[in-house]
Amino acid sequence: MTLQVVEGRKSEYPDTGCELSPTCLDCTQPVCRYDLPAVSARQPRNEARDKELVRLKATHTANALAKRFNLSRRQVFRILSS
């Protein structure tokens, strides 16, 4: 356990670090890897789906697109507006 004093308060936590550094307190990275937004594995799939939705919007209704891609009508409108 590591004892850390922040703003006059003491707290104990296991400083296990990450794959970049063995301990958080000795890390040389400017930004913690846990503070970075996680990249979803779905993102590339969703990008392809979104491009296909945009391509089909001229010939299909929102209801048809929602049914085809298993989305709600609201999701279809959000994707098409972005």
One Martini backbone bead per residue (centre of mass of N, CA, C, O) as a GRO file, in nm:
protein
   82
    1MET     BB    1   0.100   0.034   0.016
    2THR     BB    2   0.012   0.378  -0.030
    3LEU     BB    3   0.088   0.689   0.105
    4GLN     BB    4  -0.127   0.975   0.061
    5VAL     BB    5  -0.106   1.337   0.046
    6VAL     BB    6  -0.406   1.535   0.003
    7GLU     BB    7  -0.507   1.814   0.124
    8GLY     BB    8  -0.454   1.682   0.428
    9ARG     BB    9  -0.513   1.391   0.320
   10LYS     BB   10  -0.525   1.052   0.386
   11SER     BB   11  -0.431   0.772   0.169
   12GLU     BB   12  -0.495   0.438   0.065
   13TYR     BB   13  -0.325   0.260  -0.206
   14PRO     BB   14  -0.267   0.067  -0.479
   15ASP     BB   15   0.042   0.100  -0.658
   16THR     BB   16   0.036  -0.063  -0.974
   17GLY     BB   17   0.000   0.085  -1.220
   18CYS     BB   18   0.121  -0.008  -1.548
   19GLU     BB   19   0.254  -0.075  -1.862
   20LEU     BB   20   0.437   0.203  -1.836
   21SER     BB   21   0.439   0.177  -1.509
   22PRO     BB   22   0.489   0.048  -1.191
   23THR     BB   23   0.415   0.348  -1.090
   24CYS     BB   24   0.241   0.637  -1.053
   25LEU     BB   25   0.446   0.827  -0.887
   26ASP     BB   26   0.689   0.749  -1.121
   27CYS     BB   27   0.571   0.865  -1.365
   28THR     BB   28   0.653   1.018  -1.701
   29GLN     BB   29   0.388   1.079  -1.798
   30PRO     BB   30   0.178   1.347  -1.880
   31VAL     BB   31  -0.054   1.124  -1.914
   32CYS     BB   32  -0.279   0.922  -1.807
   33ARG     BB   33  -0.407   0.634  -1.935
   34TYR     BB   34  -0.681   0.657  -1.758
   35ASP     BB   35  -0.755   0.956  -1.881
   36LEU     BB   36  -0.807   0.836  -2.141
   37PRO     BB   37  -0.997   0.767  -2.389
   38ALA     BB   38  -1.173   0.512  -2.493
   39VAL     BB   39  -1.157   0.286  -2.754
   40SER     BB   40  -1.380   0.150  -2.940
   41ALA     BB   41  -1.448  -0.144  -3.112
   42ARG     BB   42  -1.705  -0.015  -3.265
   43GLN     BB   43  -1.619   0.230  -3.432
   44PRO     BB   44  -1.556   0.111  -3.717
   45ARG     BB   45  -1.835  -0.017  -3.754
   46ASN     BB   46  -2.002   0.248  -3.719
   47GLU     BB   47  -1.881   0.401  -3.956
   48ALA     BB   48  -1.984   0.212  -4.176
   49ARG     BB   49  -2.282   0.232  -4.101
   50ASP     BB   50  -2.309   0.542  -4.132
   51LYS     BB   51  -2.236   0.554  -4.433
   52GLU     BB   52  -2.471   0.375  -4.523
   53LEU     BB   53  -2.698   0.554  -4.419
   54VAL     BB   54  -2.631   0.801  -4.592
   55ARG     BB   55  -2.657   0.657  -4.866
   56LEU     BB   56  -2.975   0.557  -4.803
   57LYS     BB   57  -3.153   0.816  -4.735
   58ALA     BB   58  -3.276   0.877  -5.028
   59THR     BB   59  -3.436   0.568  -5.043
   60HIS     BB   60  -3.509   0.581  -4.728
   61THR     BB   61  -3.655   0.552  -4.444
   62ALA     BB   62  -3.622   0.570  -4.111
   63ASN     BB   63  -3.771   0.307  -4.054
   64ALA     BB   64  -3.610   0.128  -4.251
   65LEU     BB   65  -3.329   0.182  -4.130
   66ALA     BB   66  -3.387   0.088  -3.845
   67LYS     BB   67  -3.460  -0.202  -3.919
   68ARG     BB   68  -3.202  -0.281  -4.083
   69PHE     BB   69  -2.996  -0.175  -3.825
   70ASN     BB   70  -3.119  -0.200  -3.540
   71LEU     BB   71  -3.267   0.080  -3.475
   72SER     BB   72  -3.368   0.375  -3.391
   73ARG     BB   73  -3.500   0.654  -3.508
   74ARG     BB   74  -3.325   0.843  -3.337
   75GLN     BB   75  -3.052   0.726  -3.424
   76VAL     BB   76  -3.078   0.793  -3.718
   77PHE     BB   77  -3.098   1.102  -3.683
   78ARG     BB   78  -2.827   1.141  -3.541
   79ILE     BB   79  -2.647   1.030  -3.766
   80LEU     BB   80  -2.754   1.222  -3.999
   81SER     BB   81  -2.675   1.499  -3.837
   82SER     BB   82  -2.345   1.445  -3.822
   0.00000   0.00000   0.00000
